[in-house]
Amino acid sequence: MTEHPRPAGQDSYSISEVVAFTGLTAHTLRWYERIGLMPHVDRSHTGQRRFSNRDLDWLAFVGKLRLTGMPVADMVRYAELLREGESTFESRQELLESTRRDVISRIAELHDTLAVLDHKIEFYAGARRAPERHSA
């Protein structure tokens, strides 16, 4: 998992800095917090959200989960299990294994789709060359 670029030695970021690092919108970050996908986000003395490097790492992981196609409800469930502690290792593993199976299935579907596209591309490339052979 690649980490988002961040200043060395810094561990407190405003929501606008997190938006710049992650590409997520401020609305999405607030929504993640509201639905329980983000763990408790610290606040400054003025009430502004302050994100940590750990929060950024979590957001990077959530981004990977989103790419898998995992439903938001399952991501929230995973976050809840994580907060419950080590006693939930088995449940977390099962959730990730299920997602992994879904990803493998999607990869197979994409390989099949790619083969169909390659076949069509070869057909059109051959059809375009065919008149040249007959005209010579």
Secondary structure, DSSP 8 states (H G I E B T S, - for coil): -------TT---B-HHHHHHHH---HHHHHHHHHHTSS---EE-TTS-EEB-HHHHHHHHHHHHHHHHT--HHHHHHHHHHHHH-GGGHHHHHHHHHHHHHHHHHHHHHHHHHHHHHHHHHHHHHHHHHHHHHHH-
